[in-house]
Amino acid sequence: MNPFSDTTKVVTELRETLAALDAVQTPDLPKPAGSQGQPASKELAYWAVRVYGYSILCQFREMLRSALTLFDASQFPAVFLCVRGMFEMGAHAYYVKKHVFQHLANEDFEGTWQFLASVSGSSRHANEQRRAAGVANPTKIREGPHIAKVIACVNELFQRARKNQSGRPATDQYSLLSEYCHPNGFAFVNHIQYQKQDPGMVVKFVKPSSNVCGQVLPDALFSCMTLLSSTTRLMKRAGDSNLGRAYLEFIHITDPEGFEGMFRRSVEERR
C-alpha cells in the first residue's frame, strides 16, 4: 500500500515528527570572541552554522505545527500555504548544507561566515526599498539566493541517484505545489461541485474536504526528510549532534526508502 494514500496516516506521521522536533532543546549560543577586521575563526564559523541550524529548525517546526492546527480546524486551503513554506525551508537547508560543506572542505572559515551571513541576515525587500527611495550610497544589505535557485539545487539529488535522469523533479514539484496556492483552477476546484441539471449543469460552492490535503501532505513529509537529513549533517559538521535523535526518530516513524523514495512516492500519489 502506498503510505501516502491515507491522509489520516500521513497526518499521524506528521504529528509524531513534530513531537520529535519539539523534543530538540535549543541552547543559548554565546558568540565567540573575535578580532575586529580579521577573518572569521573556525569557532565563529561553527557558531554561525549552529545559529542557522537552530533558526531554521524553530521556524520549520512552527510552520508544521501551524499546518496541523489548520488541518484540525478544517482550514484546508491554508494548509497548502504552510506546506509550500516547509518545502522551501527543506530545500534551503540542503542548499546551505551543500555550500557550507564546500567552504569547510577548504577550511575557508571566512567564506563560511560570509555565506551564512548572506542567507541568514539578508533582505531583498530592504534593498529594493532603498533603491526606490534613491538613497545615495546606501549601506549594502545582503541578499539571499532567489527561492528558484534554492529549489533547483535539490534537483541534483535525483539526477545523481538516477543516472540518465533528465528534467527538474524538485522544481516541477514545487511549481505544482505553488499552483494550489495561487488564484487559479487548482485552488478554485476545491470549492466547486458540479451537478447535472436539465438541460445542462449547475455549479455549487462547497467547503473543501480534508481529502484535498492529500494533494500536499506528501510534500510536508518530504520536506521533513530534506530538512532533517541536511540540517543534522550540517550541525554535526560543526560539532553539534543535537538533531541526530530527531532524525533517527523520523526515519523510524516513516520508514522511508531513502531520499529519492520519499520524493518518488510523493509524486506518485498524485497520479
Secondary structure, 3 states (H helix, E strand, C coil): CCCCCCHHHHHHHHHHHHHHHHCCCCCCCCCCCCCCCCCCCHHHHHHHHHHHHHHHHHHHHHHHHHHHHHHHCCCHHHHHHHHHHHHHHHHHHHHHHHHHHHHHHCCCHHHHHHHHHHHHCCCHHHHHHHHHCCCCCCCCCCCCCCHHHHHHHHHHHHHHHCCCCCCCHHHHHHHHHHHCCCCCHHHHHHHEEEEEECCEEEEEECCCCHHHHHHCHHHHHHHHHHHHHHHHHHHHHCCCCCCHHHHHHHHHHHCCCHHHHHHHHHHHCCC
